[in-house]
Amino acid sequence: MTKKQIESTCEELVQPIIEERGFELVDVEYVKEGSTYYLRVYADKPGGITIDDCVETVSYTHLTLPTTP
């Protein structure tokens, strides 16, 4: 998959999770830093996102996003 395809697929999968929590999906990016790739999902809500919001959302996205070796 290309970088753009990975970002697009991730966006499709996490959009409902983000919206269920009343958040706005701001951006999805797949980047390489050094020898490691990172998939980042940026979300916001009125008043800002808290650490607890992040922890709860990450736990759901781990169940949703496919992993590859």
MARTIRO-739021 format. One record per residue: x, y, z of N, C-alpha, C, CB in turn; residue in one letter. Coordinates in nm, 3 decimals. Glycine has a CB too. Example, Ala and Ser with C-alpha at 12.3 -4.5 7.8 and 13.67 -1.06 7.14 Angstrom:
// MARTIRO-739021
PT    neast   nnorth      nup   caeast  canorth     caup    ceast   cnorth      cup   cbeast  cbnorth     cbup  type
PT    1.319   -0.569    0.780    1.230   -0.450    0.780    1.320   -0.330    0.780    1.131   -0.447    0.905     A
PT    1.285   -0.225    0.708    1.367   -0.106    0.714    1.290    0.003    0.787    1.408   -0.060    0.572     S
// end
This chain:
// MARTIRO-739021
PT    neast   nnorth      nup   caeast  canorth     caup    ceast   cnorth      cup   cbeast  cbnorth     cbup  type
PT    0.084   -0.119    0.000    0.000    0.000    0.000    0.087    0.124    0.000   -0.095    0.000    0.121     M
PT    0.040    0.225   -0.067    0.111    0.353   -0.067    0.079    0.430    0.061    0.074    0.437   -0.192     T
PT    0.159    0.531    0.088    0.138    0.616    0.205   -0.004    0.674    0.203    0.243    0.731    0.209     K
PT   -0.046    0.723    0.088   -0.178    0.784    0.075   -0.289    0.681    0.100   -0.194    0.845   -0.065     K
PT   -0.271    0.558    0.050   -0.370    0.453    0.071   -0.381    0.416    0.219   -0.335    0.328   -0.012     Q
PT   -0.267    0.410    0.287   -0.267    0.379    0.430   -0.341    0.488    0.507   -0.124    0.365    0.483     I
PT   -0.312    0.612    0.477   -0.379    0.724    0.545   -0.529    0.723    0.517   -0.319    0.858    0.500     E
PT   -0.566    0.698    0.394   -0.707    0.697    0.356   -0.783    0.583    0.424   -0.721    0.686    0.203     S
PT   -0.723    0.464    0.424   -0.786    0.349    0.489   -0.802    0.373    0.638   -0.703    0.222    0.465     T
PT   -0.698    0.425    0.701   -0.705    0.456    0.843   -0.815    0.558    0.871   -0.569    0.509    0.893     C
PT   -0.821    0.660    0.789   -0.923    0.764    0.808   -1.063    0.702    0.803   -0.909    0.873    0.700     E
PT   -1.087    0.615    0.708   -1.218    0.550    0.695   -1.251    0.466    0.819   -1.222    0.461    0.570     E
PT   -1.150    0.401    0.875   -1.172    0.315    0.991   -1.190    0.392    1.121   -1.058    0.219    1.005     L
PT   -1.115    0.499    1.139   -1.121    0.571    1.268   -1.226    0.682    1.271   -0.986    0.629    1.299     V
PT   -1.271    0.728    1.156   -1.370    0.837    1.152   -1.492    0.806    1.240   -1.416    0.862    1.007     Q
PT   -1.555    0.689    1.227   -1.671    0.662    1.312   -1.637    0.657    1.461   -1.734    0.530    1.271     P
PT   -1.520    0.606    1.495   -1.478    0.599    1.636   -1.461    0.740    1.692   -1.345    0.520    1.650     I
PT   -1.397    0.825    1.616   -1.374    0.964    1.658   -1.508    1.037    1.673   -1.284    1.038    1.555     I
PT   -1.596    1.021    1.574   -1.724    1.092    1.577   -1.815    1.043    1.689   -1.795    1.078    1.444     E
PT   -1.811    0.912    1.721   -1.891    0.858    1.832   -1.860    0.926    1.963   -1.868    0.708    1.846     E
PT   -1.738    0.972    1.978   -1.696    1.036    2.101   -1.716    1.188    2.098   -1.552    1.005    2.128     R
PT   -1.774    1.237    1.990   -1.800    1.381    1.980   -1.678    1.461    1.941   -1.852    1.432    2.109     G
PT   -1.578    1.393    1.882   -1.456    1.460    1.841   -1.460    1.487    1.691   -1.332    1.375    1.876     F
PT   -1.371    1.571    1.647   -1.352    1.600    1.504   -1.219    1.538    1.460   -1.355    1.756    1.475     E
PT   -1.222    1.462    1.352   -1.098    1.408    1.296   -1.031    1.520    1.219   -1.124    1.284    1.204     L
PT   -0.913    1.560    1.262   -0.842    1.673    1.202   -0.749    1.626    1.091   -0.762    1.747    1.309     V
PT   -0.674    1.517    1.116   -0.578    1.471    1.017   -0.533    1.329    1.050   -0.456    1.565    1.009     D
PT   -0.486    1.260    0.948   -0.422    1.129    0.963   -0.292    1.137    0.884   -0.515    1.009    0.913     V
PT   -0.183    1.096    0.944   -0.057    1.096    0.870    0.022    0.970    0.900    0.026    1.221    0.905     E
PT    0.090    0.923    0.798    0.177    0.806    0.807    0.316    0.854    0.769    0.129    0.686    0.715     Y
PT    0.407    0.856    0.867    0.538    0.915    0.843    0.649    0.821    0.889    0.549    1.050    0.916     V
PT    0.764    0.838    0.827    0.883    0.764    0.867    0.976    0.861    0.938    0.953    0.698    0.743     K
PT    1.017    0.822    1.057    1.114    0.900    1.134    1.227    0.805    1.171    1.048    0.965    1.263     E
PT    1.343    0.831    1.116    1.453    0.737    1.133    1.420    0.610    1.057    1.481    0.706    1.283     G
PT    1.424    0.497    1.125    1.391    0.371    1.060    1.252    0.319    1.098    1.496    0.266    1.095     S
PT    1.175    0.402    1.168    1.045    0.361    1.218    0.933    0.441    1.151    1.039    0.378    1.369     T
PT    0.823    0.371    1.119    0.704    0.436    1.065    0.604    0.461    1.176    0.641    0.351    0.952     Y
PT    0.534    0.574    1.169    0.433    0.610    1.268    0.304    0.646    1.196    0.481    0.727    1.357     Y
PT    0.193    0.596    1.249    0.061    0.634    1.202    0.002    0.724    1.309   -0.030    0.508    1.173     L
PT   -0.025    0.847    1.273   -0.076    0.945    1.370   -0.216    0.989    1.331    0.019    1.067    1.380     R
PT   -0.302    0.993    1.431   -0.439    1.040    1.413   -0.456    1.162    1.500   -0.545    0.928    1.449     V
PT   -0.496    1.272    1.439   -0.516    1.398    1.512   -0.665    1.425    1.524   -0.444    1.516    1.441     Y
PT   -0.709    1.450    1.646   -0.850    1.479    1.672   -0.860    1.599    1.764   -0.923    1.356    1.733     A
PT   -0.978    1.660    1.765   -1.001    1.775    1.851   -1.148    1.776    1.891   -0.961    1.909    1.780     D
PT   -1.178    1.855    1.992   -1.315    1.879    2.035   -1.319    2.015    2.102   -1.366    1.766    2.132     K
PT   -1.437    2.074    2.114   -1.445    2.202    2.185   -1.389    2.187    2.326   -1.592    2.252    2.190     P
PT   -1.301    2.274    2.362   -1.237    2.267    2.493   -1.110    2.185    2.494   -1.332    2.211    2.592     G
PT   -1.084    2.113    2.383   -0.960    2.035    2.370   -0.975    1.890    2.412   -0.853    2.099    2.452     G
PT   -0.881    1.810    2.365   -0.876    1.667    2.395   -0.791    1.646    2.521   -0.817    1.587    2.274     I
PT   -0.839    1.558    2.607   -0.763    1.527    2.729   -0.684    1.396    2.709   -0.858    1.515    2.851     T
PT   -0.594    1.370    2.800   -0.520    1.244    2.798   -0.618    1.127    2.809   -0.416    1.239    2.913     I
PT   -0.718    1.139    2.895   -0.817    1.032    2.910   -0.893    1.008    2.779   -0.916    1.066    3.022     D
PT   -0.924    1.114    2.706   -0.989    1.100    2.574   -0.899    1.019    2.481   -1.019    1.239    2.512     D
PT   -0.771    1.050    2.482   -0.674    0.980    2.396   -0.664    0.833    2.432   -0.536    1.045    2.406     C
PT   -0.654    0.804    2.560   -0.639    0.665    2.606   -0.762    0.584    2.565   -0.620    0.659    2.759     V
PT   -0.880    0.638    2.587   -1.003    0.567    2.552   -1.012    0.544    2.401   -1.126    0.645    2.601     E
PT   -0.980    0.645    2.324   -0.989    0.635    2.178   -0.886    0.537    2.124   -0.969    0.773    2.114     T
PT   -0.765    0.540    2.175   -0.661    0.448    2.129   -0.701    0.303    2.156   -0.527    0.480    2.198     V
PT   -0.765    0.277    2.270   -0.804    0.139    2.301   -0.903    0.087    2.197   -0.864    0.131    2.442     S
PT   -0.992    0.171    2.148   -1.088    0.130    2.045   -1.021    0.117    1.908   -1.203    0.229    2.037     Y
PT   -0.929    0.206    1.876   -0.866    0.199    1.745   -0.777    0.075    1.733   -0.785    0.325    1.718     T
PT   -0.720    0.029    1.842   -0.638   -0.092    1.839   -0.723   -0.213    1.798   -0.572   -0.117    1.976     H
PT   -0.849   -0.211    1.835   -0.940   -0.320    1.800   -0.988   -0.310    1.655   -1.060   -0.321    1.895     L
PT   -0.978   -0.192    1.597   -1.032   -0.166    1.465   -0.927   -0.175    1.354   -1.095   -0.032    1.463     T
PT   -0.810   -0.122    1.377   -0.709   -0.113    1.271   -0.638   -0.246    1.249   -0.607   -0.006    1.305     L
PT   -0.627   -0.288    1.123   -0.553   -0.411    1.095   -0.403   -0.390    1.114   -0.582   -0.460    0.951     P
PT   -0.334   -0.493    1.149   -0.188   -0.485    1.162   -0.124   -0.575    1.058   -0.142   -0.524    1.306     T
PT   -0.005   -0.539    1.018    0.070   -0.621    0.923    0.208   -0.646    0.982    0.080   -0.553    0.784     T
PT    0.266   -0.761    0.947    0.400   -0.790    1.000    0.506   -0.698    0.945    0.438   -0.932    0.971     P
// end
